[in-house]
Every structure is written in C-alpha cells, then in structure tokens.
Amino acid sequence: MLLTLNRKLLIDPQTENLVKEFVPKDSALDAIKNFFSGLSDHTRIKIVSALSISSMCVTDISSVLELNQTTVSHQLRNLKNIGVVKVKRQGKVAFYSLTNTHILDVMLTAVNFI
C-alpha cells in the first residue's frame, strides 16, 4: 500500500522528472540486484578479477588462485548464469572470459571507491 503525502517537494520539477525517469524500474532493479548479489562472494570476485586480465580455463584459474577446481567450476556456473562470464570451447578445454568490458569498469570503480 502506498502512502500518499500531501507535501510540497523541495526539488524542482525537472529534477523530479529526471528521478522518475532514470531510477530503475522493477525488472531492471531485479537484474541489478542479481548482478551485485552475484559478485558478493570473495571467490567470485577473485575469479572476475583474474578473468579481467585474461581468459582462462578452470584448471588455470584454480591453480593461479589456489582454489579447488570444483569450487571454481561452481562459481563460474553462477557467474555465467548472471551474465558476467561466457565460455568458449577449444577442443575439450573451456576458456572463460568476461562478457564485456563494463564488468571490468564496475570492478575498477569499486576498487577506486575503497
């Protein structure tokens, strides 16, 4: 139930319209929430950081990051499900990479924020 308050806004009408236009709506909010939830794990952040440097297979990721291969595979599946990583097969080996450079931008922005 929405509570309607009869009060005068302190912001100007143009700002009000911009907020109404650009604050994400339900489906976009869900996608954004899922994206950030998907990155809210130490292991997934490590994997995304590694993949921002180079595409890699599960064996290389687990070796370089000193993680169990099963854990890496599981986390890569989670990252793939939220659209952060993609897979490209070369013979029997699957190489994982970031789906686009905007993910790297998000990670760099987070690091700069901290």
PyMOL commands that set and color helices and strands:
alter all, ss='L'
color gray80, all
select helices_A, chain A and resi 13-22+26-38+42-51+58-65+69-81+101-113
alter helices_A, ss='H'
color red, helices_A
select strands_A, chain A and resi 56-57+85-90+93-98
alter strands_A, ss='S'
color yellow, strands_A
deselect
rebuild
show_as cartoon
